């Protein structure tokens, strides 16, 4: 087997990746499907850290629009990411994949506190590490948390798993003429205001020369093919 294109990855999942057909909540079957995909990545010898959002449980924007304080809405979202992390951990463990959940918000009964060097040791021992609780601070998205954690653990790439097969110049679900990009620079992504990831996360990756790969994780073998160096999705780099 050829060596994978990346040694260590940070996989960014939306909370919707655990939602069932109704689009919200946690569907154990969906979590099992994610576990199968992660298991195939582990078989390649790739070290995997995961940051997952909470959009299936809580949309902070909706609370803010109704007058909720931003910090309160963001902390609720962070708690939602821990719930999703535990659900995904359970699915991975049942699939025989050793997993650790680490949280930026301390809650010792359910997760280890996030400590950078400890997270790296888990990865070196072949465990999947799920990083919950965002950055531990309000006003930062889980995209930014993914970029930050990827740099802290010395990941080779941030992989943003979406429902579309890359980055487009407009929403492909609404615009049949939307054009997909194979490659973009960070500056192009920022100047075009492409909505695949928030600008803070992209800028953080740009400042530290960390590549971003956007792909459709649900497309058959897409993630595995990307890790084998095949041209899947859109690469954003310098």
ZABA-425057 format. One record per residue (C-alpha): residue number from 1; residue in one letter; x, y, z. Coordinates in Angstrom, 3 decimals. Example, Ala and Ser with C-alpha at 12.3 -4.5 7.8 and 13.67 -1.06 7.14 Angstrom:
residues 2
bafi|lofi|c1|c2|c3
1|A|12.300|-4.500|7.800 $
2|S|13.670|-1.060|7.140 $
***
This chain:
residues 238
bafi|lofi|c1|c2|c3
1|X|0.000|0.000|0.000 $
2|X|1.291|3.473|-0.891 $
3|X|1.935|5.940|1.876 $
4|X|-1.052|8.275|2.431 $
5|X|-0.810|11.869|1.254 $
6|X|-1.237|13.106|4.842 $
7|X|0.176|11.700|8.069 $
8|X|-2.214|13.434|10.474 $
9|X|-5.508|15.131|9.650 $
10|X|-8.034|17.325|11.418 $
11|X|-11.490|16.343|10.159 $
12|X|-14.093|19.086|10.596 $
13|X|-17.656|17.752|10.657 $
14|X|-20.847|19.736|10.840 $
15|X|-23.312|18.726|13.506 $
16|X|-25.685|17.842|10.673 $
17|X|-23.459|14.854|9.894 $
18|X|-25.074|13.120|12.898 $
19|X|-28.631|14.225|12.158 $
20|X|-31.236|11.857|10.782 $
21|X|-33.603|12.451|7.851 $
22|X|-35.440|15.128|9.836 $
23|X|-32.311|17.295|9.834 $
24|X|-31.895|17.676|13.585 $
25|X|-31.061|15.638|16.672 $
26|X|-28.614|12.732|16.899 $
27|X|-29.274|9.632|14.819 $
28|X|-27.191|6.660|16.079 $
29|X|-27.315|5.086|12.606 $
30|X|-25.788|8.199|11.096 $
31|X|-23.063|8.191|13.745 $
32|X|-22.299|4.581|12.807 $
33|X|-21.933|5.601|9.153 $
34|X|-19.393|8.267|10.144 $
35|X|-17.560|5.663|12.245 $
36|X|-17.242|3.361|9.210 $
37|X|-15.690|6.179|7.157 $
38|X|-13.269|7.100|9.948 $
39|X|-12.363|3.431|10.351 $
40|X|-11.362|3.225|6.682 $
41|X|-9.138|6.271|7.148 $
42|X|-7.485|4.658|10.158 $
43|X|-6.753|1.556|8.049 $
44|X|-4.551|3.761|5.856 $
45|X|-2.394|4.528|8.885 $
46|X|-3.582|8.138|9.084 $
47|X|-3.895|9.757|12.522 $
48|X|-7.325|11.363|12.931 $
49|X|-8.511|14.228|15.113 $
50|X|-12.116|15.421|14.757 $
51|X|-13.870|18.688|15.531 $
52|X|-17.650|18.533|15.232 $
53|X|-20.183|21.333|15.245 $
54|X|-23.573|21.463|16.946 $
55|X|-25.922|22.644|14.217 $
56|X|-28.095|19.558|14.661 $
57|X|-28.803|20.505|18.276 $
58|X|-28.593|24.278|18.571 $
59|X|-28.390|27.232|16.210 $
60|X|-26.945|30.108|18.188 $
61|X|-27.870|32.551|15.441 $
62|X|-31.557|31.911|16.069 $
63|X|-31.174|32.651|19.772 $
64|X|-29.239|35.858|19.056 $
65|X|-31.931|37.013|16.612 $
66|X|-34.440|36.690|19.444 $
67|X|-32.356|38.808|21.809 $
68|X|-30.191|36.176|23.501 $
69|X|-26.760|37.335|24.593 $
70|X|-24.098|36.179|22.109 $
71|X|-21.832|34.654|24.742 $
72|X|-24.699|32.601|26.202 $
73|X|-25.715|31.339|22.763 $
74|X|-22.115|30.384|21.974 $
75|X|-21.614|28.509|25.259 $
76|X|-24.797|26.536|24.572 $
77|X|-23.343|25.622|21.181 $
78|X|-20.102|24.467|22.839 $
79|X|-22.088|22.155|25.113 $
80|X|-23.855|20.791|22.040 $
81|X|-20.502|19.918|20.448 $
82|X|-19.629|17.848|23.518 $
83|X|-22.910|15.936|23.217 $
84|X|-22.138|15.206|19.559 $
85|X|-18.589|14.201|20.479 $
86|X|-19.874|11.639|22.978 $
87|X|-22.330|10.205|20.438 $
88|X|-19.566|9.856|17.859 $
89|X|-17.189|8.361|20.430 $
90|X|-19.762|5.716|21.265 $
91|X|-20.185|4.786|17.590 $
92|X|-16.416|4.618|17.043 $
93|X|-15.801|2.524|20.150 $
94|X|-18.538|0.075|19.127 $
95|X|-16.759|-0.220|15.783 $
96|X|-13.584|-1.220|17.609 $
97|X|-11.798|2.127|17.217 $
98|X|-10.119|3.438|20.352 $
99|X|-11.294|6.985|20.912 $
100|X|-10.780|9.858|23.342 $
101|X|-13.017|12.888|23.787 $
102|X|-11.227|16.023|24.940 $
103|X|-13.121|19.198|25.797 $
104|X|-12.048|22.828|25.958 $
105|X|-14.750|23.224|28.624 $
106|X|-13.795|21.198|31.657 $
107|X|-16.317|18.471|32.482 $
108|X|-14.282|15.674|34.019 $
109|X|-17.156|13.193|34.299 $
110|X|-17.567|12.894|30.520 $
111|X|-14.380|14.091|28.793 $
112|X|-10.698|14.724|29.324 $
113|X|-9.663|18.371|29.480 $
114|X|-8.002|19.479|26.269 $
115|X|-4.238|19.456|26.736 $
116|X|-2.247|19.810|23.539 $
117|X|0.574|17.371|24.322 $
118|X|-1.833|14.763|25.685 $
119|X|-3.902|14.987|22.501 $
120|X|-0.768|14.400|20.440 $
121|X|0.178|11.356|22.531 $
122|X|-3.281|9.869|21.965 $
123|X|-2.868|10.330|18.218 $
124|X|0.578|8.748|18.247 $
125|X|-0.912|5.725|20.015 $
126|X|-3.443|5.276|17.222 $
127|X|-6.483|6.681|19.003 $
128|X|-9.020|8.917|17.304 $
129|X|-9.260|12.173|19.244 $
130|X|-12.534|14.109|19.221 $
131|X|-12.056|17.709|20.290 $
132|X|-15.257|19.161|21.754 $
133|X|-16.165|22.452|23.336 $
134|X|-14.941|24.631|20.477 $
135|X|-12.081|26.883|21.533 $
136|X|-13.615|27.263|24.989 $
137|X|-14.400|30.894|24.208 $
138|X|-17.491|32.622|22.784 $
139|X|-17.367|34.531|19.487 $
140|X|-15.376|31.763|17.761 $
141|X|-16.929|29.202|15.409 $
142|X|-16.128|25.502|15.293 $
143|X|-14.415|26.213|11.948 $
144|X|-11.984|28.448|13.820 $
145|X|-11.654|25.803|16.547 $
146|X|-10.758|23.247|13.853 $
147|X|-8.083|25.510|12.350 $
148|X|-6.642|26.293|15.789 $
149|X|-6.546|22.683|16.978 $
150|X|-5.081|21.493|13.659 $
151|X|-2.128|23.820|14.109 $
152|X|-1.714|22.943|17.772 $
153|X|-1.525|19.202|17.101 $
154|X|0.669|19.657|14.008 $
155|X|-1.896|18.297|11.536 $
156|X|-0.965|18.277|7.857 $
157|X|-4.362|19.485|6.637 $
158|X|-7.826|20.584|7.760 $
159|X|-10.468|18.566|5.912 $
160|X|-13.857|20.252|5.853 $
161|X|-16.462|17.545|5.241 $
162|X|-19.595|18.913|3.585 $
163|X|-22.562|17.750|1.533 $
164|X|-21.075|19.051|-1.734 $
165|X|-17.985|17.887|-3.608 $
166|X|-15.904|21.030|-3.180 $
167|X|-16.074|24.824|-3.205 $
168|X|-18.301|26.551|-5.774 $
169|X|-18.631|30.186|-6.844 $
170|X|-22.311|30.042|-5.819 $
171|X|-24.656|27.607|-4.100 $
172|X|-24.837|24.545|-6.419 $
173|X|-28.155|23.533|-4.901 $
174|X|-29.698|26.841|-6.040 $
175|X|-27.621|27.711|-9.103 $
176|X|-27.341|25.015|-11.817 $
177|X|-24.528|27.031|-13.448 $
178|X|-22.350|27.119|-10.311 $
179|X|-18.683|26.473|-11.095 $
180|X|-16.528|24.244|-8.888 $
181|X|-12.944|25.127|-8.077 $
182|X|-10.213|22.482|-7.991 $
183|X|-7.796|24.856|-6.270 $
184|X|-7.950|28.245|-4.595 $
185|X|-5.515|30.447|-2.751 $
186|X|-6.459|31.718|0.683 $
187|X|-6.657|35.259|-0.701 $
188|X|-9.015|34.177|-3.487 $
189|X|-11.275|32.421|-0.987 $
190|X|-11.379|35.508|1.240 $
191|X|-11.794|38.083|-1.524 $
192|X|-14.586|36.095|-3.199 $
193|X|-16.315|35.701|0.188 $
194|X|-16.880|32.013|-0.465 $
195|X|-18.997|30.580|2.332 $
196|X|-17.386|27.168|2.891 $
197|X|-15.623|28.289|6.094 $
198|X|-15.610|31.493|8.119 $
199|X|-13.016|34.149|7.353 $
200|X|-11.304|33.904|10.747 $
201|X|-10.568|30.212|10.182 $
202|X|-9.301|30.799|6.641 $
203|X|-7.074|33.662|7.787 $
204|X|-5.673|31.527|10.590 $
205|X|-4.801|28.774|8.118 $
206|X|-3.287|31.318|5.726 $
207|X|-1.082|32.872|8.413 $
208|X|0.263|29.429|9.313 $
209|X|0.331|27.902|5.802 $
210|X|-2.057|25.098|6.743 $
211|X|-3.896|23.713|3.682 $
212|X|-7.665|23.218|3.685 $
213|X|-9.417|20.463|1.739 $
214|X|-13.167|20.701|1.170 $
215|X|-14.963|17.556|0.009 $
216|X|-18.187|15.581|0.195 $
217|X|-17.560|12.943|2.849 $
218|X|-20.726|11.084|1.848 $
219|X|-19.572|10.559|-1.720 $
220|X|-18.379|6.968|-1.971 $
221|X|-14.692|6.639|-0.998 $
222|X|-14.121|10.403|-1.416 $
223|X|-12.221|10.840|1.837 $
224|X|-10.100|7.727|1.321 $
225|X|-9.271|8.759|-2.252 $
226|X|-8.267|12.237|-1.084 $
227|X|-5.932|10.735|1.496 $
228|X|-4.402|8.571|-1.232 $
229|X|-3.506|11.721|-3.144 $
230|X|-6.254|11.625|-5.762 $
231|X|-7.823|14.874|-6.975 $
232|X|-10.928|14.994|-4.829 $
233|X|-12.639|18.150|-3.649 $
234|X|-11.144|21.642|-3.535 $
235|X|-7.749|22.472|-2.062 $
236|X|-7.197|25.910|-0.533 $
237|X|-3.533|26.749|0.014 $
238|X|-0.901|29.465|-0.470 $
***
